[in-house]
Amino acid sequence: MISIIDNPSLAEAGRQRMNWFVEQMPLIASLKESYRTELPFRGLKVAICLHVEPKTAFWIEAILAGGAEHVYLVGCLGTTKPDTAAFLASNPKITVFAKEKDAMEDHQRYLEMVMEEKPDLLLDNGASLILAYHKKKRDWIPLGANEETRTGRLLIDSSGYDIAFPVVVIDDSPLKKLLENAVGVGQSVVDGFMRATSLLLGGKRILVIGYGWCGSGIAGKFRAMGAHTSVYDIDPVYLLKAKVDGHHVSENLNELIARADAIVTSTGRFHIITTEHIPYFSDGLILSNAGHFGFEIDVDELRAAASRVDVIGCGKETLWFGSRKVFLLENANPLNLAAGDGNPIAIMDLGLGLQASCGALLASGRHGLHKGVQPIPVEIDRAVSRRMLRF
Ligand SMILES: NC(=O)c1ccc[n+]([C@@H]2O[C@H](COP(=O)([O-])OP(=O)(O)OC[C@H]3O[C@@H](n4cnc5c(N)ncnc54)[C@H](O)[C@@H]3O)[C@@H](O)[C@H]2O)c1
């Protein structure tokens, strides 16, 4: 099967970009070393859906070192680094389906192509592979799957599918919540915002919608940079937490939107910013999203409702509503990955270490896991934490 990527000639650039990340990922490096002798993925076809970027690339090298026969990699929307895709696709044991400007239809087509290969293990992000498997009657059952995100967990729960194999939800791990979501995402989203806009954050009025693990970190990091932060969450418990953390809060979202210079959504839910909010947009408002995929902001409906849409380039466009203009960043794809390099390396070293360890457990068949969704076994969280404490 041939890879579908932007430009194969970027492979050497992708390899060079990866060098720095390899230096900074001791956990994956040590797992890779152990996997060389343990061969936990021996002879397996591994399907992966993940952001195609250097940290993912090094992690895939570890899975191949663990004996995987072949890796099929599907990228996520708006986050593919074409040089990393080219580097990975230059390895005959990896097939990559990831272009920088892929649309949802491309993504769905790639998933179906991967299903035709009947992979043994699904390492998923946003439940793309897991839902693609269950959309049709299949004549094989994978050993199991990982799901990385909160959004993926919610999509599996609402799908109504009778899940045919064990699915371990990485996002249910205390380790992932405490470190990646609460610490890493805040830093990387602020970094993505700064890279996308080059704006001074001091004095900017930033509204964060969704004050869960990610949103609380995002709001905290924006405030640390001097922004005036306000928070909306549909759950008054989380709103109260935001208030005692020192953010301006209100149960009236429209009121908060009206006083914002920029909005970052982080709920993992659909339709958070819709055309109903247009009357409350201030002139010059910046819209962005940190949640998985772009569906928190009704981008197509907003474009359709605009009197004019101008593409500024470099991931930015202007939507005109009469004399007011609103800027949309990165087509509402996750800002930290679309405009930046994603989460800090140490955070993904840990997150990918969790994914690899769960994958190895599923591959072993000796796990006592049941069909359907379940959290990471506590011993994996502890083993990965202990290994990480060495570095
Ligand atoms: N960009 C990244 O690198 C990255 C990393 C991890 C997670 N994520 C994604 O970020 C999103 C949030 O993850 P999380 O771990 O913070 O989830 P979470 O469940 O901890 O928090 C979500 C919050 O949103 C609130 N909420 C739900 N519906 C809402 C609505 N209609 N309006 C306002 N608030 C609402 C909930 O009450 C909750 O407090 C998910 O999509 C997740 O997949 C992104």
The ligand as a MOL file (V3000), in Angstrom:
LIG
                    3D

  0  0  0     0  0            999 V3000
M  V30 BEGIN CTAB
M  V30 COUNTS 44 48 0 0 0
M  V30 BEGIN ATOM
M  V30 1 N -4.7620 20.2070 22.1550 0
M  V30 2 C -4.2450 19.2480 22.9110 0
M  V30 3 O -3.0400 18.9850 22.9100 0
M  V30 4 C -5.1500 18.4530 23.8130 0
M  V30 5 C -4.6010 17.6230 24.8020 0
M  V30 6 C -5.4600 16.9320 25.6640 0
M  V30 7 C -6.8410 17.0540 25.4920 0
M  V30 8 N -7.3290 17.8410 24.4830 0 CHG=1
M  V30 9 C -8.7570 18.0190 24.2420 0
M  V30 10 O -9.2070 19.1460 25.0180 0
M  V30 11 C -10.6150 18.9970 25.2580 0
M  V30 12 C -10.9010 19.1550 26.7600 0
M  V30 13 O -10.2570 18.1170 27.4710 0
M  V30 14 P -10.2790 18.0760 29.0790 0
M  V30 15 O -9.3660 16.9780 29.4850 0
M  V30 16 O -10.0590 19.4420 29.6150 0 CHG=-1
M  V30 17 O -11.8030 17.6400 29.3320 0
M  V30 18 P -12.6290 17.8310 30.6900 0
M  V30 19 O -13.7640 16.8770 30.5930 0
M  V30 20 O -11.7210 17.7700 31.8740 0
M  V30 21 O -13.1670 19.3500 30.6010 0
M  V30 22 C -14.1700 19.7760 29.7350 0
M  V30 23 C -14.9200 20.9090 30.4200 0
M  V30 24 O -15.8260 21.4750 29.4860 0
M  V30 25 C -17.0360 21.7260 30.1610 0
M  V30 26 N -18.1490 21.7830 29.2070 0
M  V30 27 C -18.8200 20.7580 28.6420 0
M  V30 28 N -19.7590 21.2210 27.7900 0
M  V30 29 C -19.6610 22.5740 27.8200 0
M  V30 30 C -20.3680 23.6230 27.1710 0
M  V30 31 N -21.3550 23.3680 26.2990 0
M  V30 32 N -20.0190 24.8950 27.4500 0
M  V30 33 C -19.0250 25.1600 28.3430 0
M  V30 34 N -18.3370 24.2170 28.9960 0
M  V30 35 C -18.6480 22.9360 28.7260 0
M  V30 36 C -17.1830 20.6030 31.1740 0
M  V30 37 O -18.0680 20.9520 32.2280 0
M  V30 38 C -15.7380 20.4310 31.6290 0
M  V30 39 O -15.4550 21.2180 32.7720 0
M  V30 40 C -10.9830 17.6140 24.7000 0
M  V30 41 O -11.4300 17.7750 23.3750 0
M  V30 42 C -9.6490 16.8810 24.6790 0
M  V30 43 O -9.6520 15.8080 23.7650 0
M  V30 44 C -6.5210 18.5690 23.6740 0
M  V30 END ATOM
M  V30 BEGIN BOND
M  V30 1 1 1 2
M  V30 2 2 2 3
M  V30 3 1 2 4
M  V30 4 1 4 5
M  V30 5 2 4 44
M  V30 6 2 5 6
M  V30 7 1 6 7
M  V30 8 2 7 8
M  V30 9 1 8 9
M  V30 10 1 8 44
M  V30 11 1 9 10
M  V30 12 1 9 42
M  V30 13 1 10 11
M  V30 14 1 11 12
M  V30 15 1 11 40
M  V30 16 1 12 13
M  V30 17 1 13 14
M  V30 18 2 14 15
M  V30 19 1 14 16
M  V30 20 1 14 17
M  V30 21 1 17 18
M  V30 22 2 18 19
M  V30 23 1 18 20
M  V30 24 1 18 21
M  V30 25 1 21 22
M  V30 26 1 22 23
M  V30 27 1 23 24
M  V30 28 1 23 38
M  V30 29 1 24 25
M  V30 30 1 25 26
M  V30 31 1 25 36
M  V30 32 1 26 27
M  V30 33 1 26 35
M  V30 34 2 27 28
M  V30 35 1 28 29
M  V30 36 1 29 30
M  V30 37 2 29 35
M  V30 38 1 30 31
M  V30 39 2 30 32
M  V30 40 1 32 33
M  V30 41 2 33 34
M  V30 42 1 34 35
M  V30 43 1 36 37
M  V30 44 1 36 38
M  V30 45 1 38 39
M  V30 46 1 40 41
M  V30 47 1 40 42
M  V30 48 1 42 43
M  V30 END BOND
M  V30 END CTAB
M  END
